[in-house]
Amino acid sequence: MTALSPLGVTPPQVKSLDEILPHEPLLMMGAGPVPIPERVAKANSVVINHLGSVMAQVIDQVKSMARYVFQTKSEWVLGVAGPASAAMEMAVANLLQKDERILCINNGFFSHRMAEMAARVGADVHELHVGTYEAADPERVRNAIEETRPKVVTLVQGETSNTVFNHTLEDIAKIAKSYGCLVVVDAVCTLSTMPLKMDEWQVDVVITGGQKGLSSIPGASLLAFSDEAWSAIKRRTQPTAQWCFDVQLAENFWHKDGYHYTAPVSGIMALHEALKLVCEETLEQRFARHLRCSKALQTGIEGMGLELFIASEARLNSVVGINIPQGLTANQICHHISDVYRVEIAGSFGQPIVRIGQMGEQCREHNLFRTLHALGSTMRDLGVKVDQPNGMAEMEAYLQRMPRTIAQMAQSVA
Ligand SMILES: *Cc1c(COP(=O)(O)O)cnc(C)c1O
């Protein structure tokens, strides 16, 4: 039975979203996107005039809260409609002109992405390859800088793909600055989950997305430029090739209440609320929560008899990588834990691991227990011998041992 259609076209018969979405929402414990707080979800339903005075006030607040989260006094905070990769592209494409040199510290999949972007703007790209299991070594970086003399050095704070933490970031940034380089840091999975002092560590650009540490939505991202990076962009002799990502056009919207393109209004509203929640919690308390939850989860995973992929020194807390037991695949594990226990975790890009995120709302005790239980049960269902009760008990014991708030921490030290 087809309706009479004067145009000769009929609309497709599709299911309703309710029919497509799972009846019970999945707990998002993968490598992003992460669960969003109710306030963020509500803000994300707002659409207002993107050039009105209300929007201008929202933008002002987003910038000032972002300065707190980036730990910078720099005026040059910007947003971009797009994934974190759009913010990465904005940094790389504006700082570099054709044939200018960049050194990318390559810890894996994501940190390599900036090299790909730089190649596309015609830059002279050099990469320093870091072993899979280790943080970048400052002295190796110094040697690479001496050899290549780049204008820009890029590195990732946490390499989400192999769960490595570049704990050497501060040293590396300072070394790179001493050679006059502009230092670009991808803090997409780490920002607001652990310290990153943009000004004090002399970082020139910090990049983040919405859907990870900040617990906002994917699709609206933020970045900050130092004065030095900003003036380097102002000195360009050629316009930035990508019109949408041109920082000097974006400045019209983000700093002059003018028009660039129609801003992602609801995404910015969501970011506003996510940043406000960070400010209310305070960075200190948020870092403590992330550390406590991630370490508790790691303790529980090991307590079950599973192995973590990265040794403790270079291990990222924001995303935890777990070795896949012999005979299983990441797909099997991820599908089972999702289908049976309604918990989403992630496979990986090229490593023999599954990954559990510890970013933003993922770092809540109730989420930890449900996730660890689901992981243990999944392993058991798939025929792996794990001591699930021991893992759960060790996680609980860790949480009991570690104070929940920084006030309690101060007390327990006193
Ligand atoms: C997720 C991630 C990205 C890419 O983010 P998109 O929003 O998918 O573009 C880049 N770098 C790191 C470290 C990430 O974790």
The ligand as a Tripos MOL2 file, in Angstrom:
@<TRIPOS>MOLECULE
LIG
   15    15     1     0     0
SMALL
NO_CHARGES

@<TRIPOS>ATOM
      1 C1         40.1170   10.7420   20.9420 C.3       1 LIG1
      2 C2         41.4070   11.3660   20.7140 C.ar      1 LIG1
      3 C3         41.6580   12.1450   19.5720 C.ar      1 LIG1
      4 C4         40.6570   12.3170   18.4670 C.3       1 LIG1
      5 O1         39.4580   12.8240   18.9180 O.3       1 LIG1
      6 P1         38.2290   12.9570   17.8770 P.3       1 LIG1
      7 O2         37.1930   13.6970   18.6560 O.co2     1 LIG1
      8 O3         37.8450   11.5640   17.5220 O.co2     1 LIG1
      9 O4         38.7190   13.6960   16.7040 O.co2     1 LIG1
     10 C5         42.8930   12.7250   19.4570 C.ar      1 LIG1
     11 N1         43.8390   12.5700   20.3820 N.ar      1 LIG1
     12 C6         43.6480   11.8320   21.4890 C.ar      1 LIG1
     13 C7         44.7420   11.6910   22.4870 C.3       1 LIG1
     14 C8         42.4200   11.2070   21.6960 C.ar      1 LIG1
     15 O5         42.2190   10.4830   22.7980 O.3       1 LIG1
@<TRIPOS>BOND
     1     1     2 1
     2     2     3 ar
     3     2    14 ar
     4     3     4 1
     5     3    10 ar
     6     4     5 1
     7     5     6 1
     8     6     7 2
     9     6     8 1
    10     6     9 1
    11    10    11 ar
    12    11    12 ar
    13    12    13 1
    14    12    14 ar
    15    14    15 1
@<TRIPOS>SUBSTRUCTURE
     1 LIG1         1 GROUP 0 **** ****
